Amino acid sequence: MKKNVVLACLLLFISALEAKLYQSVPLAKATLFTPTNKPWCTSCGMHLGMFYKTNHALKMKDGKTVQLCSLHCLVEKLAQKKIVADLLVVDNTTLKFIPVERAYYVVGSNIKGTMTKNSKFAFGTQEAAQLFLNEHRGRVVRFSEANELAKKDFINDMKMISTKKRKKVFPMGKKIVTKMCDAKKLSALHAHTLLELKFEIKKNEICGKLNEKQLQMASLYLMMKKNGDGVFTSAISVPENAKCPICGMFVAKYPKWAARIVSSKGIFYFDGAKDFFKYYLKSPEGKLSVTDYYTLKGLDANKAFYVVGSNVFGPMGNELIPFETKTQAVQFFKDHKGKRIVTFSKVDAKLVHSLDQ
């Protein structure tokens, strides 16, 4: 009974925090390019209404529009090099989307940012931006500079987000799932993305009537926990006795470097991407996972970007260091004197062999 009271108090506290967000607007006042029953950022899953005043959107060449909660998530999407026709941002005065070229961004204000420590809010006129700045400090820049700042902030923001998830979001999500969710209904879910997972939980009230922040926490925890089908992944879970088949080292001692192959021959764990590729290139099959260097999240090895020749060494010396996005890889490449950035298909035996020279 006492535990339930504590949980209820925590959930009420979360609800109170939601109401204080400067970024929040009722969905009735927001412009949504997504279905109204799926009002979430397509990158991180955050509620678009809750963070509406930092919303951005990409109008694609194929006519589709992708709506995001923040400039941080826009940077991540643009790193995927998809063909974009136009970029839009919410004008904090009118609450309407405008082309980013028309916007004046106030960066570094004392208002808490979305997905970043360095807040960035856009306005349709310089006068409106100046009025906001007078009250909340910061400085006014155009989109090109705000975008460059977001790129520079990206890595440290990802570290901040990862730490917050580990210390606050996942533990709270676990409590919500344990106390409020129907375990049988959860096990029957076959969602393939975070947005699908949130939609099914909310639609079927699998965890009762959660508010948005509770839903996000529970969904992120479930995404981290459910690692069986390779879709919902966080850190690669390594058995304590698992040895790398290439070098014989115990992989669990080096979780930030872990890689895994699930093939017809079994499940194999590696203490770095280099040994992972040594094995894979001789036996190219299976479901392949590597660990993102910054977030420690398990990645589909086929989609990762690898930095070669940096001044950062793994358990077996020179490494191919994996990243989820090219933006992350480029920043690491610059910070740590990398020699090359390669995609999965460009890794061959010659490259792997050169790392041992």
Secondary structure, DSSP 8 states (H G I E B T S, - for coil): -HHHHHHHHHHHHHHHHHHT-TT---GGGS--SS-TT--B-TTT--BTTTTGGG-EEEEETTS-EEEES-HHHHHHHHTT---EEEEEEE-TTT--EEEGGG-EEEES-SS--SSSSS-EEEESSHHHHHHHHHHH--EEEEHHHHHHHHHHHHHHHHHHHHHHIIIIIHHHHHHHHHHHS-HHHHHT----SHHHHHHHHHHTTTTSS--HHHHHHHHHHHHHH--TTSSS-SS----TT-B-TTT--BGGG-GGG-EEEEETTEEEEESSHHHHHHHHTTS--SEEEEE-TTT--EEEGGG-EEEES-S--BTTBS-EEEESSHHHHHHHHHHTT-SEEEEGGG--HHHHHHTT-
